[in-house]
Amino acid sequence: MGVPKRLTERQIKFAHLIVSNEGRMNGTECAKEAGYGKACRIRAHELQNPKKYPLVVKYISELRAENYKDHKILVNKILIDFSHLLEDTKKKLDEDSKKGNYKRVVTTINKCKEVFTMVGLSNSPITVYLSEETRPYKTNHYKIGKTENCLASRSTGRTDNPFGLNYIASFTYIPSNGFNLEKTLHNFFRNFSTYNEKYNTSASEWFSVKNKNTMLKNFKKVGFHLLNKNNLFHKYDYYGKKGYFK
């Protein structure tokens, strides 16, 4: 039995339920709602398996990327709507501060922080990338790092060693609740770290893995799992077999 060439209505519904209800419904509940009946638990697992249903997994990934874009647009709209309210709030803060009503000042500031955190305005997007060392020969050395700027601004051909970085893939997400994708991935790949504590050689963000596809596969799989588990808006970018390098 070959891999289906198109999505069924139930698969499309399942994908939309998974993405729109993250943090509220699990896979089994989404499969049941999509109409998979008694086998919903098994179907939920299979539908998220890229080997069995690559089209469904790809569609879910595309929906999440769209959600990320929509979230950014929504944040900008909210910011515009809040502009007048923020201006009034600033005036009230100045008045309360001059009058010595510091308790009200603190209360107002905390309320503003709650709103900003809720819509993601308190945090800037972070990009966590997977890159490989570029030398005249293959080194099988990979770096997992992060930046708050786009990779194009980092792609200068130089890194913290004399050789360049070739960017393979990346996750861009809006951080929340103190979750740090970069450090968590470092911990996952710790057994492959090139860091030597005794001689203080290399760095903790560098890893040595013989198979590039294995490194990429795990970076993608673990990254998706962690970001979905923490209900963080995100998107995944893959830069092709040759990578992204200038």
C-alpha positions as CSV (number, residue, x, y, z in Angstrom):
1,M,0.0,0.0,0.0
2,G,1.5,3.3,-1.2
3,V,1.5,6.7,0.5
4,P,-1.7,8.6,-0.3
5,K,-1.2,11.5,-2.7
6,R,-3.9,13.8,-1.2
7,L,-5.4,14.5,2.2
8,T,-8.8,13.2,3.2
9,E,-11.4,15.4,4.8
10,R,-10.9,13.7,8.1
11,Q,-7.1,14.3,7.9
12,I,-7.6,18.0,7.1
13,K,-10.0,18.3,10.0
14,F,-7.6,16.5,12.4
15,A,-4.7,18.8,11.3
16,H,-6.7,21.9,12.0
17,L,-7.9,20.6,15.3
18,I,-4.3,19.7,16.4
19,V,-3.0,23.2,15.5
20,S,-6.0,25.3,16.8
21,N,-6.4,23.4,20.0
22,E,-2.8,23.0,21.2
23,G,-2.7,23.0,25.0
24,R,-6.4,22.4,25.2
25,M,-7.0,19.0,23.3
26,N,-4.6,16.1,23.0
27,G,-4.1,14.1,19.8
28,T,-6.6,11.4,20.8
29,E,-9.3,14.0,21.4
30,C,-8.6,15.7,18.1
31,A,-8.8,12.4,16.2
32,K,-12.1,11.5,17.9
33,E,-13.5,15.0,17.0
34,A,-12.3,14.5,13.4
35,G,-14.4,11.3,13.2
36,Y,-11.9,8.4,13.7
37,G,-14.1,6.7,16.3
38,K,-12.8,3.9,18.6
39,A,-9.4,3.8,16.9
40,C,-8.8,7.5,17.6
41,R,-5.8,6.9,19.9
42,I,-3.9,4.8,17.3
43,R,-4.9,7.1,14.4
44,A,-3.7,10.2,16.3
45,H,-0.3,8.6,16.7
46,E,-0.1,7.4,13.1
47,L,-1.3,10.7,11.6
48,Q,1.6,12.5,13.3
49,N,4.2,10.0,12.1
50,P,6.0,11.4,9.0
51,K,6.8,7.9,7.7
52,K,3.2,6.8,7.6
53,Y,1.4,10.1,6.8
54,P,4.0,12.6,5.5
55,L,1.3,14.8,3.8
56,V,-0.6,15.2,7.1
57,V,2.6,16.0,9.0
58,K,3.6,18.5,6.4
59,Y,0.2,20.1,6.4
60,I,0.3,20.4,10.2
61,S,3.7,22.1,9.9
62,E,2.3,24.6,7.3
63,L,-0.7,25.4,9.5
64,R,1.6,26.1,12.5
65,A,3.7,28.4,10.3
66,E,0.6,30.3,9.3
67,N,-0.5,30.5,12.9
68,Y,2.9,32.1,13.7
69,K,2.4,34.7,11.0
70,D,-1.2,35.4,12.1
71,H,-0.1,35.8,15.7
72,K,2.5,38.4,14.6
73,I,-0.2,40.3,12.6
74,L,-2.6,40.1,15.6
75,V,0.1,41.4,17.9
76,N,0.6,44.4,15.6
77,K,-3.1,45.1,15.5
78,I,-3.4,44.9,19.3
79,L,-0.5,47.3,19.6
80,I,-2.2,49.8,17.4
81,D,-5.4,49.5,19.3
82,F,-3.6,49.9,22.6
83,S,-1.6,52.9,21.5
84,H,-4.2,55.5,22.8
85,L,-4.8,53.4,26.0
86,L,-1.1,53.3,26.7
87,E,-0.8,57.0,26.2
88,D,-3.6,57.6,28.8
89,T,-2.0,55.0,31.1
90,K,1.3,56.9,30.9
91,K,-0.4,60.2,31.9
92,K,-2.1,58.4,34.9
93,L,1.2,57.0,35.9
94,D,2.8,60.4,35.8
95,E,0.0,61.9,37.9
96,D,0.1,59.1,40.5
97,S,3.8,59.3,40.7
98,K,3.7,63.1,41.3
99,K,1.0,62.6,44.0
100,G,3.0,59.8,45.7
101,N,0.5,57.1,44.9
102,Y,3.3,54.6,44.4
103,K,1.1,51.6,45.2
104,R,-1.2,52.5,42.3
105,V,1.8,53.0,40.0
106,V,3.1,49.5,40.8
107,T,-0.4,47.9,40.3
108,T,-0.8,49.7,36.9
109,I,2.6,48.6,35.7
110,N,2.0,45.0,36.7
111,K,-1.3,44.9,34.9
112,C,0.4,46.2,31.8
113,K,3.0,43.5,32.0
114,E,0.3,40.9,32.2
115,V,-1.3,42.1,29.0
116,F,2.0,42.4,27.2
117,T,3.0,38.8,28.2
118,M,-0.4,37.5,27.2
119,V,-0.1,38.8,23.6
120,G,3.7,38.2,23.3
121,L,4.8,41.8,23.3
122,S,7.1,41.3,26.3
123,N,9.4,39.0,24.3
124,S,11.2,39.3,21.0
125,P,11.2,36.3,18.6
126,I,14.2,34.0,18.9
127,T,15.8,31.9,16.2
128,V,17.5,28.7,17.2
129,Y,19.6,27.4,14.3
130,L,21.4,24.2,13.3
131,S,24.6,24.9,11.3
132,E,27.7,23.0,10.1
133,E,31.3,24.0,10.1
134,T,32.6,24.8,6.7
135,R,36.2,23.8,6.0
136,P,38.0,22.5,2.9
137,Y,37.2,19.0,4.2
138,K,34.2,17.5,6.1
139,T,34.5,17.8,9.9
140,N,31.0,16.5,11.0
141,H,30.9,19.4,13.5
142,Y,27.6,21.1,14.0
143,K,26.6,24.1,16.0
144,I,23.2,24.8,17.7
145,G,23.0,28.5,18.5
146,K,20.5,31.3,18.8
147,T,20.0,34.8,17.6
148,E,17.3,37.6,17.8
149,N,18.3,38.7,14.4
150,C,17.6,37.0,11.0
151,L,20.2,34.5,9.8
152,A,20.9,36.7,6.8
153,S,22.5,39.2,9.1
154,R,24.7,36.5,10.6
155,S,25.6,34.8,7.4
156,T,28.9,36.6,6.9
157,G,31.0,33.5,6.3
158,R,32.8,33.8,9.6
159,T,32.1,32.5,13.1
160,D,34.0,32.3,16.4
161,N,36.6,30.1,14.8
162,P,38.6,30.8,11.6
163,F,36.0,29.0,9.4
164,G,32.4,29.7,8.4
165,L,29.0,28.4,9.2
166,N,26.5,26.8,6.8
167,Y,23.0,27.2,8.2
168,I,20.9,24.0,7.7
169,A,17.6,24.6,9.5
170,S,16.1,26.8,12.2
171,F,13.2,27.3,14.5
172,T,11.8,30.8,15.2
173,Y,9.6,31.1,18.2
174,I,8.2,33.6,20.7
175,P,9.6,32.7,24.1
176,S,7.4,32.3,27.2
177,N,7.5,30.9,30.7
178,G,11.3,30.9,30.7
179,F,11.6,28.1,28.2
180,N,15.0,28.1,26.4
181,L,15.0,25.9,23.2
182,E,18.7,26.3,22.6
183,K,19.8,25.1,26.1
184,T,17.3,22.2,26.0
185,L,18.7,21.1,22.6
186,H,22.2,21.4,23.9
187,N,21.2,19.0,26.8
188,F,19.6,16.6,24.4
189,F,22.7,16.3,22.2
190,R,25.1,16.5,25.2
191,N,26.5,13.0,24.5
192,F,27.8,14.3,21.2
193,S,29.3,17.6,22.6
194,T,32.8,18.4,21.6
195,Y,33.4,20.3,24.8
196,N,36.2,19.0,27.0
197,E,35.9,20.3,30.6
198,K,39.3,19.1,31.6
199,Y,41.2,20.9,28.8
200,N,38.5,23.6,28.2
201,T,38.5,22.8,24.5
202,S,35.8,23.7,22.0
203,A,32.4,25.0,23.2
204,S,29.2,23.5,24.6
205,E,27.2,24.5,21.6
206,W,29.3,22.4,19.2
207,F,28.5,18.7,18.5
208,S,30.2,15.9,16.5
209,V,27.8,13.6,14.6
210,K,28.9,11.4,11.7
211,N,25.5,11.4,9.9
212,K,24.2,14.9,8.8
213,N,20.7,13.5,8.2
214,T,20.5,12.0,11.7
215,M,21.5,15.4,13.2
216,L,18.9,17.3,11.1
217,K,16.2,14.7,11.8
218,N,16.6,14.9,15.6
219,F,17.0,18.7,15.6
220,K,13.7,19.0,13.8
221,K,11.8,16.2,15.7
222,V,12.9,17.3,19.2
223,G,12.4,21.0,18.4
224,F,8.9,20.5,17.2
225,H,8.1,18.3,20.3
226,L,9.5,20.8,22.8
227,L,7.8,23.9,21.2
228,N,4.5,22.2,20.9
229,K,4.7,20.8,24.4
230,N,5.3,24.4,25.7
231,N,2.5,25.8,23.5
232,L,4.8,28.3,21.9
233,F,4.1,30.0,18.5
234,H,6.8,28.9,16.1
235,K,7.9,28.2,12.5
236,Y,10.4,25.8,11.1
237,D,12.7,26.6,8.2
238,Y,14.9,24.2,6.2
239,Y,17.5,25.7,3.8
240,G,17.9,22.7,1.5
241,K,20.7,20.2,1.0
242,K,23.2,22.9,0.4
243,G,22.1,25.0,3.3
244,Y,22.1,28.8,3.7
245,F,25.5,30.4,3.4
246,K,26.9,33.6,2.0
